[in-house]
Structure formats: C-alpha cells, structure tokens
C-alpha cells in the first residue's frame, strides 16, 4: 500500500513527420552537376547561357546554392578554401576564368550576371559576398584569372550591380604586402573608368567612405601621394592619380582648418600659428591662395557675431584688427590678396548683417598691410564676384578714386610698402 506507483512511460511509438517539415539535405555537388551539364549543352554562346540560367532558377534552388552557382560561373566549379579547384571536381569551360582576356568578353559576361540578378533579385547579396570572397582568394588565381576578374568587377561596379564596399577585401594585409591588391586595382579601375568616368568613380567611392583609403592598397611604408601617383600614372591611370592627390589636399585642408580654429580658441601666439601653417603648406603642397581662404574662414568662425547691423561692423573691425598680422603673413602674393578680397565679398554677401561693412574691412586691411593698391584696383575693375556687385562697388567708389588720384606721400600714410614685398607683376593679366 505504501509503495509508490510507477508512472507510465511511452516507448516504441513513432510519429510520422510531415513532408513540409523534412529538411532537404544540403548537396551542392548535385546542384553543380545540374548547372555544369546545362552550361555544356548551351556552349559558349553567352545569350544562350543567360537564357538557361533564367529558366533553371524555376527548377533549381538558387537561393540555397548561390555561392556554388557563382563559383561555377566565375571559376568553372566549386572553389575550395584559398581559391583552388579540386582535381576530381567536375568543371566547365563556360566561365569567366576560361574566357578570353579582353574587355569585350568581360562586358558580355557582365551582362550574364546583370540579367541573372535582375531576374532573381535575392541573389544580389549572395553575389556581393561571392565577389568579396573571390578578392580574398586572389593569390590562389593565376595572373590572367586575376586580370579577368578585375575587368569584370570594374564593369559591374560601373553599372551598379556591385557596391564599392566590396573593395574592402583588397585591403587584406597579405594581398597588400605582396603587391596583389595594387596590381588588381589597376585593371579594375581601368575598366571602371572606361565604362563611366573618374567623377562617377569618385561618387561611388565617396558613398562608402572609401575616397580617402585608396593609398591603403600599398604597404604602410609606401603610402604616400608621390608613390601612388607614380605607380598609377605609369599604369595609364593619371586621372586616378590626380583624384587621390586632390583628395589628400582636401583632407589636409580640413585638418589645417580644424587645427587653426583650435589654436585660435586657445589664444596661441601668432608666431606659433604662422610657423605651423607654413610647415603644413610645405608638407602638403598647399598654395598661399588656398591658405588665406582657410585663415579667413577660421578667423570669422571664432566669434559669435552681433545680430544688429549697426553694431556688427564695429565688432568686425575690432576682431579683424587683432588678426591682421596673421592674415598679412599669408598675403605675400597679389593673387593671395585678390583671393582674400573675393572671400570678404562672398562673406559679406552671404551674411546680410555685413553688407555695409565691406568697405570698412577693406580699408582696415589696407592700413594694416594685409591688402595693397593693385589687387584692390583689379578687384574693382573686373575681378569682383557678381554677388552684391552693385552694393560693394558703390561702397568702394570713393576709396578707389582716392587710390587712383592721391599723391604718393598721402598713400604712404595708409601703407608703407617697404615693410612687405608684393609680388603682383602678373596680377593684371591673371584670370578672374
């Protein structure tokens, strides 16, 4: 009576699994055989290949075997880790690697991939993953195979089938170290630019924040504008070399402006700021005209301006007088002075409270040896901007007349030219 009653157990019972719950065994080899057999029957006619792939998508599981499908179309069969094809593996010659190494053939293959991905949109992500993998396998391919893949990739980047983010794979340390990445990039960019132009390439790179990373195609000790420019110019890609040089200059300008603003906020001595700017100019090959524009922008951004028009001019004169020695250090050329004048005009036009302050700023800089007669006269005659032209010319009319007519002795009351040499020999003949 006190014994525990045993609980009943279930044994020997079988439940029938519904067919829809059964998981199909992953068998890429069988899928490969089907694709290769179809490609063998179509032959090398790529129009027929595209039609075969389109029709096969309804019968074969492209979604599940996307990697196998793209391995076959690129390399002729399934790739093992490292990019090799197994000797005992079935393969086809109807693939990119077995095709002719020329741009026209690769354009035809690009159409096969375009049609396939347009028809089966879900393959888009799988194809990008495939190309990223292939780029990591570059060392496992022959030079000819790499060249064909590079041309094909460039074409697919140009027509939007691929996103430029796939290029991240080229920054693999081993590929970079052995020069594979740079050599591959030459062929890739040639076909990309051939399909579009350098501006379209620049837009695509900028979208994925890769516009400033191209020098990483080389080892750290060779990551210089000079090395990049020499390498790609000799390879026939001068436009890419110039693009990278411009990007580096733009980056250097941004860094220069950021550092300048920080130095001004800290109240660093002008002597130290001038030394820093001159070193950056030399290191990054930045012109004085570019620098004076950066300094003007930095100076004007370090203060919160009064919103009342009648007070802002007085505030501006006081502020700019303080920074006149810094501006004067970088207006040693007539063209630099003219650049500054245009920047002042643009700023006063864009900031409505400064419209009446233009003439006062110019006169201040004339007295402070930042600006001289010739650039002011040139600006007044024909080098001004259209922005606010009538207003600013009217403001400057009396001062310009004085510059033209005043005796030399009177002009010296405003500016002693002996303290600062001006190089304005070709100023009057320079473009606007």
C-alpha positions as CSV (number, residue, x, y, z in Angstrom):
1,X,0.0,0.0,0.0
2,X,2.9,2.3,0.8
3,X,4.8,1.6,-2.5
4,X,4.9,4.4,-4.9
5,X,3.0,3.7,-8.0
6,X,5.3,3.9,-11.1
7,X,4.4,6.5,-13.7
8,X,3.6,5.1,-17.1
9,X,6.2,5.6,-19.8
10,X,5.9,5.9,-23.6
11,X,8.1,3.7,-25.7
12,X,8.1,2.2,-29.1
13,X,5.8,4.9,-30.6
14,X,6.6,6.5,-34.0
15,X,5.3,9.8,-35.3
16,X,5.0,10.4,-39.0
17,X,6.9,13.6,-40.0
18,X,5.0,15.9,-42.4
19,X,6.7,16.3,-45.7
20,X,6.9,20.1,-45.4
21,X,8.8,19.7,-42.1
22,X,11.5,17.4,-43.6
23,X,14.8,19.3,-44.2
24,X,16.3,18.7,-47.6
25,X,19.9,17.5,-47.4
26,X,22.4,20.2,-48.5
27,X,24.0,18.8,-51.6
28,X,26.0,21.4,-53.6
29,X,27.6,18.7,-55.7
30,X,24.3,17.6,-57.2
31,X,23.4,21.3,-57.9
32,X,26.8,21.8,-59.5
33,X,26.3,18.8,-61.8
34,X,23.0,20.2,-63.0
35,X,24.4,23.6,-63.7
36,X,27.5,22.3,-65.5
37,X,25.5,19.9,-67.6
38,X,23.3,22.8,-68.7
39,X,26.3,25.0,-69.5
40,X,27.9,22.2,-71.5
41,X,24.8,21.9,-73.6
42,X,24.5,25.7,-74.2
43,X,28.2,26.0,-75.2
44,X,30.0,29.4,-75.3
45,X,27.0,31.4,-76.6
46,X,26.5,33.8,-73.6
47,X,23.0,34.7,-74.8
48,X,22.1,31.0,-74.5
49,X,23.8,30.8,-71.2
50,X,21.7,33.7,-69.8
51,X,18.5,32.0,-71.0
52,X,19.5,28.7,-69.5
53,X,20.2,30.3,-66.1
54,X,17.0,32.3,-66.2
55,X,15.0,29.1,-66.9
56,X,16.9,27.0,-64.3
57,X,16.0,29.3,-61.5
58,X,12.5,28.0,-61.5
59,X,13.7,24.4,-61.0
60,X,17.0,24.7,-59.0
61,X,17.4,26.3,-55.6
62,X,19.4,29.3,-56.4
63,X,18.8,30.9,-53.0
64,X,20.4,27.9,-51.2
65,X,23.2,27.3,-53.6
66,X,24.1,30.9,-54.6
67,X,27.8,30.5,-53.7
68,X,28.1,27.3,-55.8
69,X,26.3,29.0,-58.7
70,X,28.7,32.0,-58.7
71,X,31.8,29.8,-58.2
72,X,30.9,27.9,-61.3
73,X,30.1,31.0,-63.4
74,X,33.4,32.6,-62.4
75,X,35.9,29.7,-61.9
76,X,34.2,26.8,-63.6
77,X,33.4,24.8,-60.5
78,X,33.2,24.9,-56.7
79,X,36.2,26.6,-55.1
80,X,38.0,25.2,-52.1
81,X,39.3,27.5,-49.4
82,X,42.1,29.5,-50.9
83,X,40.6,29.6,-54.4
84,X,41.7,26.3,-55.8
85,X,39.6,23.9,-57.8
86,X,39.7,20.2,-56.7
87,X,41.3,17.9,-59.3
88,X,38.5,15.4,-59.1
89,X,35.7,18.0,-59.3
90,X,33.6,18.4,-62.3
91,X,34.2,21.7,-64.1
92,X,33.1,23.7,-67.1
93,X,35.0,26.0,-69.5
94,X,31.9,28.2,-69.8
95,X,33.1,30.6,-67.1
96,X,35.0,33.9,-66.7
97,X,38.4,32.3,-65.9
98,X,38.3,30.2,-69.1
99,X,37.2,33.0,-71.3
100,X,39.3,35.4,-73.5
101,X,41.2,38.1,-71.5
102,X,39.7,41.2,-73.1
103,X,37.3,43.9,-72.1
104,X,34.7,43.0,-74.7
105,X,34.4,39.4,-73.4
106,X,34.2,40.6,-69.8
107,X,31.4,43.0,-70.8
108,X,29.5,40.1,-72.3
109,X,29.9,38.1,-69.1
110,X,28.8,41.1,-67.0
111,X,25.6,41.1,-68.9
112,X,25.0,37.4,-67.9
113,X,25.4,38.4,-64.2
114,X,23.2,41.5,-64.7
115,X,20.4,39.5,-66.3
116,X,20.6,36.8,-63.7
117,X,20.5,39.2,-60.7
118,X,17.7,41.3,-62.2
119,X,15.6,38.2,-62.7
120,X,16.4,36.8,-59.2
121,X,16.8,39.8,-57.0
122,X,17.5,37.8,-53.9
123,X,20.9,36.8,-55.4
124,X,22.2,40.4,-55.1
125,X,23.5,39.9,-51.6
126,X,24.9,36.5,-52.3
127,X,26.8,37.8,-55.4
128,X,28.4,40.6,-53.3
129,X,29.5,38.1,-50.7
130,X,30.9,35.9,-53.5
131,X,33.0,38.8,-55.0
132,X,34.3,39.7,-51.6
133,X,35.4,36.1,-51.2
134,X,37.0,35.9,-54.6
135,X,39.0,39.1,-53.9
136,X,40.4,37.4,-50.7
137,X,41.3,34.4,-52.9
138,X,43.3,36.4,-55.4
139,X,46.6,34.8,-54.6
140,X,45.2,31.4,-55.5
141,X,44.4,32.5,-59.0
142,X,46.7,32.9,-62.0
143,X,47.6,36.4,-63.2
144,X,45.3,36.0,-66.2
145,X,42.4,34.9,-64.0
146,X,43.0,37.9,-61.7
147,X,43.0,40.3,-64.7
148,X,39.7,38.9,-66.0
149,X,38.1,39.1,-62.5
150,X,39.4,42.7,-62.2
151,X,37.9,43.8,-65.5
152,X,34.6,42.1,-64.7
153,X,34.5,43.7,-61.3
154,X,35.2,47.1,-62.7
155,X,32.4,46.8,-65.2
156,X,29.9,45.5,-62.6
157,X,30.9,48.4,-60.3
158,X,30.3,50.9,-63.2
159,X,26.8,49.6,-63.9
160,X,25.7,49.4,-60.3
161,X,25.5,45.6,-60.0
162,X,28.1,45.7,-57.3
163,X,28.6,48.2,-54.4
164,X,32.1,49.8,-54.0
165,X,32.2,48.4,-50.4
166,X,33.4,45.1,-51.9
167,X,36.8,46.8,-52.4
168,X,37.4,46.4,-48.6
169,X,38.6,42.9,-49.4
170,X,41.6,44.4,-51.3
171,X,42.9,45.8,-48.0
172,X,43.8,42.3,-46.8
173,X,47.2,42.6,-45.3
174,X,48.8,39.7,-47.3
175,X,47.3,40.9,-50.6
176,X,48.7,44.4,-50.0
177,X,52.1,43.2,-48.8
178,X,52.7,41.1,-51.9
179,X,51.5,43.8,-54.3
180,X,48.5,41.8,-55.5
181,X,46.0,44.5,-54.4
182,X,47.6,47.3,-56.3
183,X,48.1,45.3,-59.5
184,X,44.4,44.1,-59.3
185,X,43.2,47.7,-58.7
186,X,45.0,48.9,-61.9
187,X,42.9,46.6,-64.1
188,X,39.7,47.2,-62.1
189,X,39.9,51.0,-62.2
190,X,40.8,50.9,-65.9
191,X,37.6,49.0,-66.8
192,X,35.5,51.0,-64.3
193,X,36.7,54.4,-65.7
194,X,36.3,53.0,-69.3
195,X,32.6,52.3,-68.6
196,X,32.0,55.6,-66.7
197,X,34.5,58.3,-65.8
198,X,36.6,59.4,-62.9
199,X,33.8,61.6,-61.5
200,X,31.3,58.7,-61.4
201,X,34.0,56.5,-59.7
202,X,34.6,59.3,-57.1
203,X,30.9,59.5,-56.3
204,X,30.7,55.7,-55.7
205,X,33.8,55.7,-53.5
206,X,32.6,58.6,-51.5
207,X,29.3,56.9,-50.8
208,X,31.1,54.1,-48.9
209,X,33.7,56.3,-47.3
210,X,36.5,54.8,-49.4
211,X,37.5,58.0,-51.2
212,X,40.4,58.6,-48.7
213,X,41.5,55.0,-48.4
214,X,43.0,54.2,-51.8
215,X,46.6,54.6,-50.6
216,X,46.0,51.6,-48.3
217,X,46.4,49.5,-51.4
218,X,50.1,49.8,-50.7
219,X,52.1,48.8,-47.6
220,X,52.5,51.4,-44.8
221,X,56.0,52.4,-45.9
222,X,54.7,53.2,-49.4
223,X,51.5,55.0,-48.5
224,X,52.4,58.4,-50.0
225,X,50.8,60.6,-52.7
226,X,54.1,60.5,-54.6
227,X,54.3,56.7,-54.7
228,X,50.6,56.3,-55.5
229,X,50.8,58.9,-58.3
230,X,53.9,57.4,-59.8
231,X,52.5,53.8,-59.8
232,X,49.1,54.6,-61.3
233,X,50.3,57.2,-63.7
234,X,52.8,54.7,-65.2
235,X,50.0,52.2,-65.4
236,X,48.0,54.7,-67.5
237,X,45.6,55.9,-64.8
238,X,46.7,59.6,-64.5
239,X,43.1,60.7,-63.7
240,X,43.1,58.4,-60.7
241,X,46.4,59.7,-59.5
242,X,45.2,63.3,-59.8
243,X,42.0,62.3,-57.9
244,X,43.9,60.9,-55.0
245,X,46.2,63.9,-54.9
246,X,43.2,66.2,-54.8
247,X,41.6,64.1,-52.0
248,X,44.8,64.3,-49.9
249,X,44.9,68.0,-50.4
250,X,41.2,68.3,-49.4
251,X,41.9,66.2,-46.3
252,X,45.0,68.3,-45.4
253,X,42.9,71.5,-45.8
254,X,40.2,70.2,-43.5
255,X,42.8,69.2,-40.9
256,X,44.6,72.6,-41.3
257,X,41.3,74.5,-40.7
258,X,40.4,72.3,-37.7
259,X,43.8,72.8,-36.1
260,X,43.8,76.6,-36.8
261,X,40.5,77.0,-35.1
262,X,41.7,75.2,-32.1
263,X,44.9,77.3,-31.9
264,X,42.9,80.5,-32.2
265,X,40.4,79.3,-29.5
266,X,43.4,78.6,-27.2
267,X,44.9,82.0,-28.0
268,X,48.2,80.6,-29.3
269,X,50.8,83.3,-30.3
270,X,50.6,84.3,-33.9
271,X,54.3,83.3,-34.3
272,X,53.5,79.7,-33.5
273,X,50.4,79.6,-35.7
274,X,52.3,81.1,-38.7
275,X,55.1,78.5,-38.2
276,X,52.6,75.7,-38.1
277,X,50.7,76.9,-41.2
278,X,53.9,77.3,-43.2
279,X,55.0,73.8,-42.3
280,X,51.7,72.3,-43.4
281,X,51.8,74.3,-46.7
282,X,55.2,72.8,-47.5
283,X,54.3,69.3,-46.4
284,X,51.0,69.1,-48.3
285,X,51.9,71.4,-51.2
286,X,49.1,73.8,-50.3
287,X,49.1,77.2,-52.1
288,X,49.1,80.6,-50.3
289,X,45.8,81.4,-52.1
290,X,44.2,78.3,-50.5
291,X,45.7,79.1,-47.1
292,X,44.5,82.7,-47.0
293,X,40.9,81.4,-47.7
294,X,41.2,78.9,-44.8
295,X,42.6,81.5,-42.4
296,X,39.8,84.0,-43.3
297,X,37.2,81.3,-42.7
298,X,38.8,80.3,-39.4
299,X,39.1,83.9,-38.2
300,X,35.4,84.6,-39.0
301,X,34.2,81.4,-37.2
302,X,35.9,82.1,-33.9
303,X,33.4,84.7,-32.8
304,X,29.6,85.0,-32.3
305,X,28.5,88.0,-34.3
306,X,26.1,90.6,-33.2
307,X,22.7,90.4,-35.0
308,X,22.3,94.2,-35.2
309,X,23.7,95.6,-38.4
310,X,24.7,98.9,-36.8
311,X,26.9,97.1,-34.2
312,X,28.4,94.2,-36.2
313,X,30.7,96.5,-38.3
314,X,32.3,97.9,-35.2
315,X,32.6,94.3,-33.8
316,X,34.1,93.1,-37.0
317,X,36.8,95.8,-37.3
318,X,37.9,95.2,-33.7
319,X,38.1,91.5,-34.2
320,X,39.8,91.6,-37.6
321,X,42.3,94.2,-36.5
322,X,43.5,91.8,-33.9
323,X,44.1,89.1,-36.6
324,X,45.6,91.4,-39.2
325,X,49.2,90.3,-38.6
326,X,48.2,86.6,-39.2
327,X,46.4,87.5,-42.4
328,X,49.3,89.7,-43.6
329,X,51.8,86.8,-43.2
330,X,49.9,84.9,-46.0
331,X,49.2,87.7,-48.5
332,X,52.7,88.0,-49.9
333,X,51.4,87.5,-53.4
334,X,49.0,89.7,-55.3
335,X,46.8,86.7,-56.2
336,X,46.5,85.8,-52.5
337,X,45.3,89.4,-51.8
338,X,42.7,89.1,-54.5
339,X,41.6,85.8,-53.1
340,X,41.1,87.4,-49.7
341,X,39.1,90.3,-51.3
342,X,36.8,87.8,-53.0
343,X,36.3,85.8,-49.8
344,X,35.4,89.1,-47.9
345,X,32.9,90.0,-50.7
346,X,31.4,86.5,-50.5
347,X,31.2,86.5,-46.7
348,X,29.6,90.0,-46.6
349,X,27.0,89.0,-49.2
350,X,26.1,85.7,-47.6
351,X,25.8,87.3,-44.1
352,X,23.3,90.1,-44.5
353,X,24.4,92.0,-41.4
354,X,27.8,92.5,-43.0
355,X,26.6,94.1,-46.2
356,X,27.5,97.6,-45.1
357,X,30.8,96.5,-43.5
358,X,32.6,95.5,-46.7
359,X,34.4,98.9,-47.4
360,X,35.4,99.3,-43.7
361,X,37.0,95.8,-43.7
362,X,38.9,96.5,-46.9
363,X,40.2,99.9,-45.7
364,X,41.3,98.3,-42.4
365,X,43.3,95.6,-44.2
366,X,44.8,98.3,-46.4
367,X,46.0,100.2,-43.4
368,X,47.2,97.0,-41.7
369,X,49.3,96.0,-44.7
370,X,47.2,93.0,-45.5
371,X,46.0,94.4,-48.8
372,X,47.7,96.7,-51.3
373,X,46.6,99.1,-54.1
374,X,46.9,96.9,-57.2
375,X,44.7,94.0,-56.0
376,X,42.0,96.4,-54.8
377,X,42.0,98.2,-58.1
378,X,41.9,95.0,-60.0
379,X,39.0,93.7,-57.9
380,X,37.1,97.0,-58.5
381,X,37.8,97.0,-62.3
382,X,37.0,93.4,-63.3
383,X,37.8,90.7,-60.8
384,X,34.9,91.1,-58.4
385,X,32.1,88.5,-58.0
386,X,28.6,89.0,-59.1
387,X,27.3,88.6,-55.5
388,X,26.3,92.1,-54.3
389,X,28.3,93.7,-57.0
390,X,26.4,97.0,-57.3
391,X,26.3,97.5,-53.5
392,X,30.0,96.8,-52.9
393,X,31.3,98.7,-55.9
394,X,29.3,101.7,-54.7
395,X,30.8,101.4,-51.2
396,X,34.3,101.3,-52.6
397,X,33.9,104.0,-55.2
398,X,35.4,106.9,-53.2
399,X,38.2,104.9,-51.8
400,X,39.2,103.6,-55.2
401,X,39.2,107.1,-56.6
402,X,41.4,108.2,-53.8
403,X,43.8,105.3,-54.5
404,X,44.0,106.4,-58.2
405,X,44.4,110.1,-57.6
406,X,46.1,110.6,-54.2
407,X,49.7,111.6,-54.2
408,X,52.3,109.1,-53.3
409,X,53.1,110.8,-50.0
410,X,49.5,110.7,-48.9
411,X,49.2,107.0,-49.8
412,X,52.2,106.3,-47.5
413,X,50.1,107.5,-44.6
414,X,48.0,104.4,-45.1
415,X,50.5,101.9,-46.1
416,X,54.3,101.5,-46.0
417,X,55.2,99.2,-48.9
418,X,58.8,98.9,-47.7
419,X,57.8,96.6,-44.9
420,X,56.3,94.0,-47.1
421,X,57.2,93.0,-50.7
422,X,54.3,92.4,-53.0
423,X,54.6,90.1,-56.0
424,X,51.9,91.4,-58.3
425,X,53.8,91.5,-61.7
426,X,51.3,89.3,-63.5
427,X,48.3,90.3,-61.5
428,X,46.6,92.4,-64.1
429,X,46.9,89.6,-66.7
430,X,45.7,86.9,-64.3
431,X,42.2,85.3,-64.8
432,X,39.3,86.4,-62.7
